[in-house]
């Protein structure tokens, strides 16, 4: 049974990394190759499957994560990250750091992909940890949870946008309804999770090389205006492109230019160039010093990118091994509420494959025939599928490895922290969708 293969592969991976202390990159490749053999992928095609998985995952994330890490290190080494962290502390106070991180992450995360927003905000979180001497997860976990919620629930993020197109749902209405669910649910979990005993027992250190160790004096740091302007520039560029896409379907050179500049890699590249000047020659720092910051950030990112790429290989083996087709056939004909079925299929696919994109696309195709004549709002179906696709993020999800590496956690601690919060997010999100359905029916929408 395919799902048994998935379960055993996850257990073997955990054994290799926890008991045998095997490197994550090597362990993921070994397990991926073993699953490929068991699932009947021809031996001569297994290397191509692994390469496709690594290439697809790295292609999606390397530019964003690499440029984001360089930008964060340039801001950290110049004191700009400390300036922003100090401003947040001055406004929110030490007790309000978590709320400040949640609000910041939600505002930025509405339009920015999880990975892009994460690498922009995380240097500030690292600096806050150092300045306040707080637990890394106390500051960083609320940020990650808020970003996960925005990315998974709402257009214009890839999963919800793809499902909205399948169901012919309004992206604008989906975003409007989704905000009423995502904001309270995300904020609740973001503020509760760091307080749970099993999370508070973890005390990871900030990963070496991703943030400056220096504590700056006030006159050594760039001004608040420049620091915030550089930090928010990619947000403005990416959000501008997203809003433009939602507002118009025109096909003009100007729209293409906006989309180009607003793509995450280009927006981060442009911002990095601005940061290299603004926090380099403009304040008297040589370009060689700025280049060294970029070089050290790239070195620190090497193993993180390798592990994320290997996670993509594991995911690709599961997809090519027919797991998605098996689940699609297995759930065919279930007599369940369309909203519940959409959520359930997406959740099962997410657990089995690790890919939220595959989960939402497959689940939407399965339940699409049930939508006609059901009376269910297509926007709610989009939200149901999207909520299901965040459930139970674990070792076959490349995002899990990004979370683990940035927060310097063991595999088991990452499972305890991330797998639990993503699952509760999915369940509470489903409850919010069902409640929204009752409200819309009651008001006759």
Secondary structure, 3 states (H helix, E strand, C coil): CHHHHHHHHHHHHHHHHHCCCCCHHHHHHHHHHHHHHHCCCCHHHHHHHHHHHHHHHHHHHHHHHHHHHHHHHHHHHHCHHHHHHHHHHHHHCHHHHHHHHHHHHHHHHCCCCHHHHHHHHHHHHHHHHHHHCCCHHHHHHHHHHHHHHHHHHCCCCHHHHHHHHHHCCCHHHHHHHHHHHHHHHHHHHHHHHCCCHHHHCCCCCCCCCCCCCCCCCHHHCCCHHHHHHHHHHHHHHHHHHHHHHHHCCCCCHHHHHHHHHHCHHHHHHHHHHHHHHHCCHHHCCCHHHHHHHHHHHHHHHHHHHHHHHHHHHHHHHHHHCCHHHHHHHHHCCCCCCHHHHHHHHHHHHHHHHCCHHHHHHHHHHHHHHHHCCCCCCHHHHHHHHHHHCCCCCCCCCHHHHHHHHHCCCCHHHHHHHHHHHHHHHHHHHHHHHHHHHHHHHHHCC
